[in-house]
């Protein structure tokens, strides 16, 4: 099936939403250079197919939505999908360490593997990889950049998007 996409404005910059007609399969922050060729030649822009996701993201950024209720279908290994599922259990406005996630999935020695899976999360924000922090509480690694991670955490803590 041809991937469907839409470009959605947000306070953090344009977001690239990708879906398969039934579920969200990707959410990426700008810039989208890595997908330029696919967008140009292979994918179909279909805002209607991703309207619910776009609306929920809008409500989230407005501070009106704390938990997403969208079908998600991230593509990855079984371990990655297990980690991504665990990320969705981190409450809005809270954080968890890589070690805590590893323990929550029954693999207490897998902190580094959890970090690698977190890094490969294809559905940012909806699968809240921004809520994962280092063991010492530091805001470490985020594909969208540490400033965006700080902004998302500030938004969720009710201190505004820019912290």
N, C-alpha and C positions, 0 to 999 in steps of 0.2 A: 504494500500500500504506500502511496505517496505521502510523505510526512506533510502535515498541515502546520502552518505557523502564523503568528501575528507579532507585530511589534507594538509594545504597550508602553506608554509613557509612565514614568514613576519619578518620585523625588530623587532617586539615586541614578537617574538616567534611563535611557530606553532599555526595556527588557525584551528579550526574544523568548516568546512562548512557543513550544512545539508540542504537537499532539498527534494522535493516530485516529482521531474521530471518536474515540471512546474515553481516552484518558490523557492526562498530561504526561508527556515523555521527556520534556526538557524545559528548563527555565534558566536563561543565561543573562547576565548583565552585560551592558555594552562595555567595550566595543565587541562587535560580532564578526571581526575579520575572519575568524576561524571558520565561519559558516557562510561566507560571502558567495562562494561558488555554488553551494547547495541551494541557497536562497534563490540565486539567479537562475539555476538550471534544473534543479531536481524537485524542489518543494513547491507547494501551492499555498499562497496566502489565503487564509480562510478565517477571518475574524469571528464569524458566527459560531464556528466549531469550538472556539476558545473563549467565548464571551463570558461564561460563568467564571472561569479562572481569572480573566481580566477584571471582572467586577469584584471578586473576592480580594484580589490584590489591591484594588482601589480602596476597598473598605479597610483592609489591613493598614495601608499607609495613612489612612485618615484616622487611625486609632479606634475604629469601630468593630474590628474583627480580631479575635484572639486565637481562633483555631480554624484552619481551613477544612472544608468538607468537599474535597474533589477526588475523583478517581485518579490515581497516580500509577504509572507503569514505567518506573526507571529501569533501564537496561544495564545489567551488570552481573557479576558472578553471584552465586548463592550467598557467599560471605558478605559481599558488598550490600546486597539487598537486605540481609539481616541487620547490618549496621545502619543502613538508611531507615529501616523500619524503627529501630531503637531511637534514632534521632527524633522521630515524630512524637516520641513520648516525653521529650524534654518540655516541661511546661513553658508557656509564653512568659517572657520576662525573667526566666531562670537560665542558668548555664549548667553544664556538666563537663567533666574532664574526659580526656580520651580513656583514662583508666576506669572511670566510672562506667562509661559505655561498654568497655571490654568486659567488666564484671557483670553488667546487666545482661549481656548475651551469653554468659557462661564461659567466657574465655579470658580470665583475669590477666593472663600474660600477653595479651594481644593488643596492647595499647598502640604500638607502631602500626600494626595492620589496620586497626581502627582509624588511625590518622590517614593512612593511604586511602582507605575506602571513603573517608570523609572528604578527602581532596578530590575524589572522582565523582562526587555526587552530581548527577546531571540535572537535578531539579532544585536549584538554590531557592531559598526563602520558604517554599512550600515544604521541603524536607530541610528543616532548620539547622544546617551545618554551621551557621553563624553562632549557634548557641554552645558550641564546643570550644573549650579553652584548655590551656596548658595546665599541668599539675600544680604549678605555682600561681595559678589564677591569671596568667598573662594571656592577652589576646594574640594568639599565634595563628599563622597561616589562614588565609581566606582567599579563595579564587577571585573574589570581587574586590580585594584589597582591604587592608585593615581599617581604613577610614569608613568604608561602607559597613564593615562588621560592627564597628563602634556605633555607627548611626542606627543600624537595625536594633542593636541591644538597647540603645537609648530610647528609641521609639517604644520598644516593648516594656521598658521600665517606666514609661510615662513621662520621661523628661524631654520629649521632643526628638525629632529626627536628627538634629545636629548636636544632641547631647548637651 
